[in-house]
């Protein structure tokens, strides 16, 4: 017997070009919260990728997972769907006030009825899910479908529908808990990524713009200032999180910059005088048009906070 317990989820390697061929399967990259569902001694525990408790946050999903076999651990993602059925991280972040439907998409199994199946190939593990787990499930639990089409067509479809991206997994891959071996890979199709909030420019009420960046070789690198994507209410709530994190010194290793740049995104010493600096621990999701030639974001927009991400793990993805 193998104990049903939390294990670090297998990680995906970021790539700008997904592998293709008969040895690979492709799935949709969901814009949600990764989670493990663990049933032990008749009780379901829904845990985040960092082993935080999700039971209180998503009780409807926990109730629906009660039908899974005992002594079982499954891997999946909590996802909010918009009225068109598309994953929306904004709705997930605000599901309490927005009331959008939440789902749990299952895509792997680590332990089944007390048996460790992580050394089985991925295709076998999916068969076990289809036979022993998913038939017992009902809404809002869903099975992450395989996308049966040419990779080129899948990419075009994801781009046209404004979805986040795609995932490729080796059919014969073992489940490597906590590892990023490359047997699973992910590619973002539409522009957007997590970034770290390292400062803000103040307004008369709270803040005007956020100063954001990413880590490179252990140093925080400036990417942009963004004032888009906020409502008056969200500004107030976010400012409550930012204010206690104020520090005296700029946390960005790449500042000040010498020029404001073509799009005015550069942060010079003169402009830095307007900024308030923060301890860089808060991560948020941002959308943007592109990275400019001087490594700034153009037309960036705040989407939502990412409480499941560690600041030091945030890297530039493109």
C-alpha positions as CSV (number, residue, x, y, z in Angstrom):
1,X,0.0,0.0,0.0
2,X,1.2,3.5,-0.9
3,X,0.0,6.3,1.4
4,X,-2.2,9.0,-0.2
5,X,-0.3,12.2,0.7
6,X,0.8,15.5,-0.7
7,X,3.7,15.4,-3.2
8,X,5.1,18.3,-5.2
9,X,3.4,18.3,-8.6
10,X,5.4,17.5,-11.7
11,X,6.5,20.8,-13.3
12,X,6.4,21.9,-17.0
13,X,9.4,23.3,-18.9
14,X,8.7,26.6,-20.6
15,X,9.5,26.6,-24.3
16,X,8.9,28.8,-27.4
17,X,8.4,25.8,-29.6
18,X,6.5,22.7,-28.5
19,X,7.7,19.3,-29.6
20,X,5.5,17.3,-32.0
21,X,5.3,13.8,-33.3
22,X,3.7,10.5,-32.4
23,X,5.5,10.2,-29.0
24,X,3.8,13.4,-27.7
25,X,0.3,14.3,-26.7
26,X,-1.1,17.9,-26.5
27,X,-3.5,19.5,-24.0
28,X,-4.9,23.0,-23.4
29,X,-2.8,25.1,-21.0
30,X,-5.4,26.1,-18.4
31,X,-5.2,29.6,-16.8
32,X,-6.0,28.4,-13.3
33,X,-4.6,27.1,-10.0
34,X,-2.8,23.8,-10.1
35,X,-4.0,21.5,-7.3
36,X,-3.7,17.9,-5.9
37,X,-6.8,16.1,-4.7
38,X,-5.9,13.7,-2.0
39,X,-8.5,11.3,-0.5
40,X,-7.4,9.5,2.6
41,X,-9.5,7.8,5.3
42,X,-12.6,8.9,3.4
43,X,-11.8,12.6,3.5
44,X,-10.8,14.8,0.5
45,X,-8.0,17.3,0.9
46,X,-7.5,19.8,-2.0
47,X,-4.0,21.2,-1.8
48,X,-2.3,23.9,-3.9
49,X,1.0,23.3,-5.7
50,X,2.7,24.9,-2.6
51,X,0.8,22.6,-0.2
52,X,-1.7,25.3,0.9
53,X,-5.2,24.3,1.8
54,X,-7.9,24.8,-0.9
55,X,-10.8,23.1,0.9
56,X,-12.1,26.3,2.4
57,X,-11.7,28.3,-0.9
58,X,-13.3,25.7,-3.2
59,X,-15.8,23.7,-1.1
60,X,-18.0,22.8,-4.2
61,X,-15.1,21.1,-5.9
62,X,-14.1,19.3,-2.6
63,X,-17.7,18.0,-2.3
64,X,-17.7,16.8,-5.9
65,X,-14.4,15.0,-5.4
66,X,-15.8,12.9,-2.5
67,X,-16.7,10.2,-5.1
68,X,-13.1,9.5,-6.0
69,X,-11.6,6.2,-4.7
70,X,-10.1,6.2,-1.2
71,X,-6.3,6.3,-0.9
72,X,-6.0,8.1,-4.2
73,X,-4.1,11.2,-5.3
74,X,-5.0,13.0,-8.6
75,X,-3.4,16.0,-10.3
76,X,-5.5,18.7,-11.9
77,X,-6.3,22.4,-12.1
78,X,-9.0,24.6,-10.6
79,X,-10.4,26.7,-13.5
80,X,-13.1,29.4,-13.9
81,X,-14.9,29.5,-17.2
82,X,-16.4,32.7,-18.7
83,X,-19.8,32.8,-20.4
84,X,-18.2,31.5,-23.6
85,X,-16.6,28.5,-21.8
86,X,-13.1,29.9,-21.9
87,X,-10.8,29.7,-18.9
88,X,-10.5,33.1,-17.1
89,X,-8.0,33.7,-14.4
90,X,-9.7,37.0,-13.6
91,X,-12.9,35.2,-12.8
92,X,-11.1,32.6,-10.8
93,X,-9.4,35.3,-8.7
94,X,-12.7,37.0,-8.2
95,X,-15.1,34.0,-8.1
96,X,-16.5,35.0,-4.7
97,X,-17.9,38.3,-6.0
98,X,-18.3,37.4,-9.7
99,X,-20.1,34.1,-9.1
100,X,-18.6,32.4,-12.2
101,X,-18.7,28.6,-12.4
102,X,-15.6,26.8,-11.2
103,X,-14.3,23.4,-12.5
104,X,-11.6,21.0,-11.6
105,X,-9.9,19.5,-14.7
106,X,-8.2,16.2,-13.9
107,X,-5.1,15.2,-16.0
108,X,-3.1,12.7,-14.0
109,X,-3.1,10.2,-11.1
110,X,-0.2,9.5,-8.8
111,X,-1.7,7.0,-6.3
112,X,-4.8,4.9,-7.1
113,X,-6.5,2.9,-4.4
114,X,-3.3,2.7,-2.4
115,X,-1.1,1.8,-5.3
116,X,1.7,4.1,-6.5
117,X,1.3,4.4,-10.3
118,X,3.8,7.2,-10.9
119,X,6.2,4.9,-12.7
120,X,3.5,3.8,-15.2
121,X,3.7,5.7,-18.6
122,X,1.4,8.7,-18.9
123,X,-0.9,6.9,-21.4
124,X,-1.5,4.1,-18.8
125,X,-2.2,6.6,-16.0
126,X,-4.8,8.3,-18.2
127,X,-6.4,4.9,-18.9
128,X,-6.5,4.3,-15.1
129,X,-8.2,7.7,-14.6
130,X,-10.8,7.0,-17.3
131,X,-11.6,3.6,-15.9
132,X,-11.4,4.0,-12.1
133,X,-11.8,7.7,-11.3
134,X,-13.6,9.8,-13.9
135,X,-16.7,7.5,-14.2
136,X,-17.4,8.3,-10.6
137,X,-17.1,12.1,-11.1
138,X,-19.8,14.6,-12.0
139,X,-19.8,18.4,-12.6
140,X,-17.8,20.4,-11.8
141,X,-15.1,17.7,-12.3
142,X,-13.9,17.3,-15.8
143,X,-11.2,15.3,-17.6
144,X,-8.6,17.3,-19.5
145,X,-9.1,16.2,-23.1
146,X,-6.3,15.4,-25.6
147,X,-6.3,17.7,-28.5
148,X,-6.3,15.6,-31.7
149,X,-5.0,17.9,-34.5
150,X,-1.8,19.0,-36.1
151,X,0.2,21.2,-33.7
152,X,0.3,24.0,-36.3
153,X,-3.6,24.0,-36.3
154,X,-3.8,23.8,-32.6
155,X,-1.6,26.9,-32.2
156,X,-3.7,28.8,-34.7
157,X,-6.9,27.8,-32.9
158,X,-5.6,28.8,-29.5
159,X,-4.4,32.2,-30.8
160,X,-7.7,32.9,-32.6
161,X,-9.7,32.1,-29.4
162,X,-7.5,34.1,-27.2
163,X,-6.6,31.2,-25.0
164,X,-3.4,31.1,-23.0
165,X,-1.4,28.3,-24.6
166,X,-0.7,24.6,-25.0
167,X,1.0,21.7,-23.2
168,X,3.0,18.8,-24.7
169,X,3.7,15.6,-22.7
170,X,5.6,12.5,-23.7
171,X,3.3,9.6,-23.9
172,X,5.7,7.3,-22.1
173,X,6.6,9.9,-19.3
174,X,6.7,8.8,-15.7
175,X,5.3,11.2,-13.1
176,X,8.4,13.0,-11.7
177,X,7.1,14.7,-8.6
178,X,8.6,18.2,-8.1
179,X,10.8,17.8,-11.2
180,X,11.0,19.9,-14.4
181,X,12.7,17.3,-16.7
182,X,11.3,18.4,-20.0
183,X,9.0,15.4,-20.4
184,X,6.2,17.9,-19.9
185,X,6.5,21.3,-21.7
186,X,4.3,24.4,-22.0
187,X,4.1,27.2,-24.5
188,X,2.3,30.5,-24.1
189,X,0.6,31.4,-27.3
190,X,-1.0,34.8,-26.4
191,X,1.2,37.4,-24.7
192,X,1.0,37.5,-21.0
193,X,2.9,36.3,-18.0
194,X,3.4,36.6,-14.2
195,X,5.5,39.5,-13.0
196,X,6.7,40.8,-9.6
197,X,5.4,44.1,-8.2
198,X,8.4,46.0,-6.9
199,X,7.0,49.5,-6.6
200,X,4.3,52.0,-7.5
201,X,3.7,55.6,-8.4
202,X,1.3,57.3,-6.0
203,X,-2.0,59.0,-6.7
204,X,-4.0,61.3,-4.5
205,X,-6.0,58.3,-3.2
206,X,-3.7,55.2,-3.6
207,X,-1.6,54.4,-6.6
208,X,-1.4,55.5,-10.2
209,X,0.8,52.7,-11.7
210,X,2.6,49.6,-10.7
211,X,6.3,49.1,-11.3
212,X,6.8,45.5,-12.3
213,X,9.6,43.1,-13.3
214,X,11.1,39.6,-13.3
215,X,14.1,37.8,-11.8
216,X,17.2,37.0,-13.9
217,X,20.3,35.5,-12.3
218,X,18.8,36.2,-8.8
219,X,18.3,40.0,-9.6
220,X,15.0,41.8,-10.1
221,X,14.9,43.3,-13.6
222,X,12.5,46.2,-14.5
223,X,10.0,45.5,-17.2
224,X,7.3,48.2,-17.1
225,X,5.0,50.5,-15.3
226,X,1.3,49.7,-15.8
227,X,-1.8,51.7,-14.9
228,X,-4.4,49.6,-16.9
229,X,-6.7,46.8,-15.8
230,X,-7.8,48.2,-12.4
231,X,-11.2,49.3,-11.1
232,X,-11.5,51.9,-8.3
233,X,-12.4,49.1,-5.9
234,X,-9.5,46.8,-7.0
235,X,-7.1,49.7,-6.6
236,X,-8.2,50.2,-3.0
237,X,-7.9,46.5,-2.2
238,X,-4.5,46.1,-3.8
239,X,-3.2,49.2,-2.1
240,X,-4.0,47.6,1.2
241,X,-1.6,44.8,0.3
242,X,1.1,47.1,-1.1
243,X,1.4,49.8,1.6
244,X,2.8,47.5,4.4
245,X,5.5,46.3,2.0
246,X,7.1,49.8,1.4
247,X,10.9,50.0,1.7
248,X,13.4,52.8,1.3
249,X,15.6,51.4,-1.5
250,X,14.7,50.4,-5.1
251,X,14.7,46.6,-5.4
252,X,15.4,46.6,-9.2
253,X,19.0,45.9,-10.1
254,X,18.6,47.3,-13.6
255,X,17.5,50.8,-12.5
256,X,17.9,53.7,-13.2
257,X,17.8,53.5,-17.0
258,X,19.6,56.2,-19.1
259,X,16.7,56.9,-21.5
260,X,12.9,56.9,-21.4
261,X,12.8,54.8,-24.6
262,X,10.6,54.9,-27.7
263,X,7.4,54.1,-25.8
264,X,8.3,56.1,-22.7
265,X,8.6,52.8,-20.7
266,X,12.1,53.5,-19.5
267,X,12.5,54.4,-15.9
268,X,15.2,57.1,-15.5
269,X,16.6,58.5,-12.3
270,X,14.3,61.6,-12.6
271,X,11.2,59.4,-13.0
272,X,12.3,57.1,-10.1
273,X,12.0,60.1,-7.8
274,X,8.2,59.7,-8.2
275,X,8.2,56.0,-7.2
276,X,7.5,54.2,-3.9
277,X,9.5,51.0,-3.5
278,X,8.1,47.7,-2.2
279,X,9.6,44.4,-0.9
280,X,9.2,42.3,-4.1
281,X,7.0,39.4,-2.8
282,X,3.7,39.9,-4.6
283,X,3.2,38.3,-8.0
284,X,0.5,39.2,-10.5
285,X,-0.7,38.2,-13.9
286,X,-0.3,40.8,-16.7
287,X,-1.3,40.9,-20.4
288,X,0.6,43.0,-22.9
289,X,1.1,43.5,-26.7
290,X,4.8,42.6,-26.9
291,X,8.3,42.9,-25.5
292,X,10.0,45.9,-27.0
293,X,13.6,45.8,-28.3
294,X,14.8,47.5,-25.1
295,X,13.2,44.8,-23.0
296,X,10.1,46.6,-21.8
297,X,6.4,45.6,-22.0
298,X,4.2,47.6,-24.4
299,X,0.6,48.3,-23.5
300,X,0.6,46.1,-20.4
301,X,-2.5,45.5,-18.3
302,X,-3.0,44.0,-14.8
303,X,-5.2,40.9,-14.7
304,X,-5.1,39.5,-11.2
305,X,-2.8,38.5,-8.3
306,X,-1.1,35.1,-8.4
307,X,-1.0,33.8,-4.9
308,X,0.2,30.4,-6.1
309,X,3.5,31.7,-7.4
310,X,6.7,32.6,-5.6
311,X,8.3,35.9,-6.6
312,X,11.8,34.4,-7.0
313,X,10.5,31.9,-9.5
314,X,9.2,34.5,-11.9
315,X,11.3,34.7,-15.1
316,X,10.8,36.4,-18.5
317,X,9.0,33.9,-20.7
318,X,9.6,35.4,-24.1
